[in-house]
Amino acid sequence: MIRRHIALGLLLCLLASPHLLAASAADLIGHWSVDGDATWKRIQLTPAIASKLSGLAPEMIDQIKSVMLTQVAGTSFQFTSDTLISISNGVRREEHYSIASISGATITTDTLDDQGKASKSTVTVGKDVLEIANAADPTQVVVLKRAK
């Protein structure tokens, strides 16, 4: 009997949390800023970056982290229904995107930049958090938090 109540409670929690079940295009729309610390933690998990960092002196790793945090500190993003606008170091870029697929909390996008270069990205949606990874280069990943 207790097991049934626990199972029912877990099911109700899942149903009450739509982000745990499936993402939607609407989850992208809005203003976002880079979460530098979360991005740093995430990129360290990629095998290519982990191998480059292994063996480095802790001071060197701290210096690399500091440079990365400085670079992303002023970067912002805005998703509209079909455009990703980014501003980094005072430079504004627009990329047009479309949703290629949605599977659970992961949205796959096809993007066309202002030079006509096509790319594919995966966006993992969380509560007020997006993790965007370049499908062709998993070391290119950024964690965004919804701007308040």
C-alpha positions as CSV (number, residue, x, y, z in Angstrom):
1,M,0.0,0.0,0.0
2,I,2.8,2.4,0.9
3,R,4.6,1.6,-2.3
4,R,1.5,2.5,-4.3
5,H,1.2,5.9,-2.6
6,I,4.9,6.6,-3.2
7,A,4.5,5.7,-6.9
8,L,1.4,7.8,-7.2
9,G,3.1,10.7,-5.5
10,L,6.1,10.5,-7.9
11,L,3.8,10.4,-10.9
12,L,1.9,13.5,-9.7
13,C,5.2,15.3,-9.2
14,L,6.2,14.5,-12.7
15,L,2.9,15.6,-14.1
16,A,3.2,18.9,-12.2
17,S,6.7,19.6,-13.6
18,P,6.3,19.9,-17.4
19,H,10.1,20.6,-17.8
20,L,10.8,17.0,-16.6
21,L,8.5,15.6,-19.3
22,A,9.0,17.6,-22.5
23,A,10.5,20.9,-23.7
24,S,8.7,23.1,-26.1
25,A,9.9,25.9,-28.4
26,A,8.3,28.4,-26.0
27,D,10.9,27.5,-23.4
28,L,13.6,29.2,-25.5
29,I,11.9,32.5,-25.9
30,G,13.2,35.3,-23.7
31,H,16.4,37.0,-22.5
32,W,19.3,34.9,-21.3
33,S,22.7,35.6,-19.7
34,V,25.7,33.2,-19.5
35,D,26.1,31.4,-16.2
36,G,29.9,31.4,-16.2
37,D,30.4,29.0,-13.3
38,A,28.0,26.5,-14.7
39,T,29.5,26.8,-18.2
40,W,33.0,26.2,-16.7
41,K,31.8,23.1,-14.8
42,R,30.1,21.8,-17.9
43,I,32.9,22.3,-20.4
44,Q,35.3,20.5,-18.0
45,L,33.1,17.4,-18.5
46,T,33.9,17.2,-22.2
47,P,36.7,14.7,-22.9
48,A,38.7,17.0,-25.1
49,I,38.7,19.8,-22.5
50,A,39.3,17.4,-19.6
51,S,42.4,16.0,-21.4
52,K,43.8,19.4,-22.1
53,L,43.3,20.5,-18.5
54,S,44.7,17.3,-17.0
55,G,48.3,17.7,-16.0
56,L,48.2,21.6,-15.9
57,A,49.2,23.3,-12.7
58,P,46.2,24.5,-10.6
59,E,47.3,28.1,-11.1
60,M,47.2,27.7,-14.9
61,I,43.7,26.2,-14.7
62,D,42.5,29.1,-12.5
63,Q,44.0,31.5,-15.1
64,I,42.1,29.7,-17.9
65,K,38.9,29.8,-15.9
66,S,39.4,33.5,-15.2
67,V,39.9,34.4,-18.8
68,M,36.8,32.3,-19.8
69,L,34.6,34.0,-17.1
70,T,35.8,37.4,-18.2
71,Q,35.0,36.6,-21.9
72,V,31.4,35.5,-21.2
73,A,30.6,38.0,-18.4
74,G,29.0,40.5,-20.7
75,T,27.4,38.1,-23.2
76,S,23.7,38.0,-23.5
77,F,21.2,36.1,-25.7
78,Q,17.7,36.7,-26.7
79,F,15.5,34.0,-28.4
80,T,12.5,35.1,-30.4
81,S,10.3,32.6,-32.2
82,D,12.8,32.3,-35.1
83,T,15.9,34.4,-34.3
84,L,18.7,34.1,-31.8
85,I,20.3,37.5,-31.0
86,S,23.6,37.5,-29.2
87,I,25.6,40.4,-27.9
88,S,29.2,39.7,-26.9
89,N,31.9,42.4,-26.4
90,G,29.6,44.9,-28.0
91,V,29.1,42.9,-31.1
92,R,25.5,42.0,-32.0
93,R,24.8,38.9,-34.1
94,E,21.6,37.5,-35.4
95,E,21.1,33.8,-36.4
96,H,17.8,32.4,-37.7
97,Y,16.9,29.1,-36.2
98,S,14.2,26.5,-36.6
99,I,13.3,23.5,-34.4
100,A,14.4,20.3,-36.0
101,S,13.1,18.0,-33.2
102,I,12.2,17.8,-29.6
103,S,12.9,14.7,-27.5
104,G,12.1,15.1,-23.8
105,A,14.0,18.1,-22.4
106,T,16.2,18.3,-25.5
107,I,15.5,20.6,-28.5
108,T,17.6,20.2,-31.6
109,T,17.8,23.4,-33.7
110,D,19.0,24.1,-37.2
111,T,20.6,27.5,-37.4
112,L,21.7,29.8,-40.2
113,D,24.1,32.6,-39.3
114,D,24.3,36.0,-40.9
115,Q,27.0,34.7,-43.3
116,G,24.8,31.9,-44.4
117,K,26.6,29.2,-42.5
118,A,24.4,26.4,-41.3
119,S,24.8,24.6,-38.0
120,K,23.0,22.2,-35.7
121,S,22.7,22.6,-31.9
122,T,21.1,20.8,-29.0
123,V,19.4,22.8,-26.3
124,T,18.7,21.0,-23.0
125,V,15.9,22.8,-21.2
126,G,15.7,23.1,-17.4
127,K,13.9,25.4,-15.1
128,D,15.1,28.9,-16.2
129,V,18.3,27.3,-17.6
130,L,19.4,26.3,-21.1
131,E,22.4,24.3,-22.0
132,I,23.3,24.8,-25.6
133,A,25.9,22.6,-27.3
134,N,27.1,22.7,-30.9
135,A,26.3,19.3,-32.4
136,A,29.5,19.2,-34.5
137,D,31.8,20.3,-31.6
138,P,30.8,19.2,-28.1
139,T,33.5,21.5,-26.6
140,Q,31.4,24.5,-27.7
141,V,28.8,24.5,-24.9
142,V,27.3,27.3,-22.9
143,V,24.9,27.3,-19.9
144,L,22.4,30.2,-19.9
145,K,20.2,31.4,-17.1
146,R,17.0,33.4,-17.7
147,A,17.7,37.1,-17.2
148,K,15.7,38.7,-14.5
